[in-house]
């Protein structure tokens, strides 16, 4: 069992320099953010990949936010995911996380079947690249991506998946049951995203700084279930809050790999 905690984006604003700073802070992962578009060229991606090899930091990627595999413009959305996978391959990053889309006029079953069809096309394109793709559960009622839907896709298509706890809380307006969620999650490595969250009548409104009590409960359940995982902090204070998350695990008695090595 390993637990890795990291940041959404680079703490320095540069993916090249952020890897070293993230490791120096005692963290273990960094998620490269393409949320507002893929501005990274192939050469830079390869340079980041060479820099990554100097450290133990694990890299993942978040694909652009404006993806909707359930629209009549799905081809452009597929290409954004494929391009994200291409940069991930060059960086040695995995998985590539993405929000699948919106129900629109489709029934839930129709949306599920179309999402599965679209993701199958993507998988054919990225086959052999060494990059996993990870559909993420979503926080708005209009968005496709309940935990059941995401885990169903992962099972049917043999992909990875991402469990966003803030989105889970927003879907249930703060009345979520973490035990129910953990009961559904397969016994394998889990890519989590975590932050505080504000919601309204439609679900997620915005991410907030972490809440110590809630994260402590979440961390305790991970330890009780021996869940091998990466936890990416998506709060507005991602670097500071990721370090707070690490400290909470340590206060619960968990020793991270570097601590274990220092004692041996």
N, C-alpha and C positions, 0 to 999 in steps of 0.2 A: 504494500500500500504506500503510495506517494501522494502528497498534497503539494500542489504548486500554486502560488498566489502571484498575480501580476496585474499590470495596468492596461487599460484601454487607451492606446496611444502611447507616445514616447513622453517621458517626463521632461525632456529637453526641447521638445518640439521637432526634433530630428531623429528619424529612425536609426541613422548611423551612430549618433552619439548616445542615444537613449539606451542601447543595449548594455553598455558598460555601466552607466549610471544606475540602471535598474538592478544589475547584479550587485553593485557596490552597496546598494541599500538593503541587501539581503533578500530581495525578491527573486522570483524564479521564472517569470513569463512576461511577455509583452504582446499585446494584440495590435497589429498594424491596422490603422483605421483608414479605409477607403470610403467612409460613409458619404462624403459629399462629392465623390468622384475619384477615379484612378488617375492621379497626377504623376505617378511614379513610372519612369521609363525602365526598359529592360536592363540597361547598364547599371543604373542605381540599384535595382533589385538584386543584381548579381553581386555588387559591392557589399550590400547589406548581408547577403548570404555568406560572403567571406568573413565579414566582421563577426557574424553570429558564431562561426566555428571557433572563435577565440574564447567563448564563454559558455556557460551551461544554461543560459536563458533559452527557453522554448518560445518560438514565435508562432503566432496564429494570425489570421486575417479576418477582418470584418468587411464584407462586400458592400457596395454602395446601398444606401437606404432606399433609393428610388428603383426598387425592383418589384415587379408585379408579374409573376408567371401565369396569372389567371386573367390577363387582359388580352386584347387583340394585338398588342404590341409586345407579346411575350418574347419574340426573337431578340429584341434589343436587351431585355432583361437577362435572358440566357447568356448573351454575349458579355454582359457586365460580370456575371459570375465566372464565366470561362476566363475572361481577362484577369480577374482576381486570382483565379487558380494558377494562371501563367506566372504572375508575379510571385505568388506563394511558392511555386516550384523553384523559381530562381533564388528565392531567399532561404529555401529549406524550411518553409513554414507550413503548418497544418494544425487544425482544419481551417477551411474557409467557411465562415459563418454568414448566413443570409436570412432575411425575412422573406418567406415565400410569396406573399401577395395578399390580395383582398378578395372576399367572397363575391362582391358585386351582385349580379343577378343570379349567380349560380347557387344551387342547393349545396349543403355541406358535402354530400356524397359526390356531386358533380365537381365541386372544387377539389376534393381529395383526388379524384381520378385524373383531373387535368394537371394538378401539381405533380402527381406521380409520373405522368407522361412527359411533362416538361423536364423534370429532373433526370429522367432516363436519358433524354437527349443530351443533357449536359454530361452525364456520366460516360456516355460513349465518346464524347469529345476529349475528356480529360483522362481517359483510361491510360494507365501506365505512367502517369505523371508523378505518382507518389504523394498525391495530395488528396486528403479526404474532404468531402463537403459536408456541411452541418446545418440543415434547416433548424431554425430557432423558433421556439414558442413566442407568441406575440401578446401584446398587452391591451390592444383595442378590440372592441367587440366586432368591428367591421373587418378585422384582419383574420385571414386564414392562419391557423397555427395554435390550436389548443395543444396541450401536452400530449393528449391522446393522438391527435393528428400527426404531430411531429415524430413521436415514437413509432407510430404506424408506418410512416414513410421510411424511417430509418430501418425498421424491420423488413419491410417489403423490398427495399432497394439496396439493403446492406450498406447504408451510409453511416457516417457519424451523426451526431445531433448536438444541439446546444440547449441547455436549460437556463433560461433567464428568470431569476427569482423575482426581480422587480416586476416583470411582465406577468408572472404567475400571480403575484399579490394583487396587481391592478385588475386582472381579469375577475378576481373574486372579491374585489373591493376591500381587501384587508382581512377577509374571512377564509383565506386559504388554509389548507391543512398540509403541512410539510410531510407528515407521516404518509399521507395518501400519495403525495408526489414521489417520495422515495420508494414506496411500494411498487410504483409503476416503472421506475427507472431500471434498466437492465444492470446486471452485475458486471460492469465493464468500466473502462475509464470514462468519466463524465466531464464534459466541458461546460462549466457553469459561468454565467455572468451574474454579477451582484451589484446592487446599489439600493439606496432608499428610493421611494417612489411616491409621487402624488397622483391621485386619480380623480376622475369626475364621473358623470353619469355614463360616459362612453368608454370608460376604461382608463388606460394610462394617459397621464397628462405630461409629466416630466420626471426625470431622474433627480434624486436628492442625495445628500450625503448619507452614509450608512447610519443605521440605528444600532447602537451597541447591543442592546438587549436582543433584538431580533437576530442580528448576525451571530451572537453567542449561541442562541438556540439552534440556528442553522449549522454552525460549526460543531456543536455537540452531537447533532444527529449524524453528521458525516463521520465523526470519530466512532460513534456507537455502531455504525453500519460498516465501518472500515471501507469507505468509499474512496477508491483511487480517483483523483480528480485534479483538474485545473480550475481555479477560480479567478476570473478576470473582473477587476473592480471597474465599474462603469459610472461611478459617482462623479459629480462635478469636480471633486478634489481627488481624482483617481490615484495619484502618487501617494498622497498623505493617507488616504483611506485604505489603500492596499497595505501599507505598513501597519495601520491599526488592525486590519484583519489578521495579519500575520501575528501580531502581538496577542490577539484574542486566542488564537490557536495555542500559542505558547503558554498563556495563562491557564488553559485547559489541560496542560501537561504534554502537548505534542512537541516532539523534537524534529525539526526539519533536517534534511540530509546533511547540510553543512555543519549543523550543530553536532550531529552524530559523528561525523568525520573528525571534528575537532577534539572529541573525547577519546578517539581510538588511537 
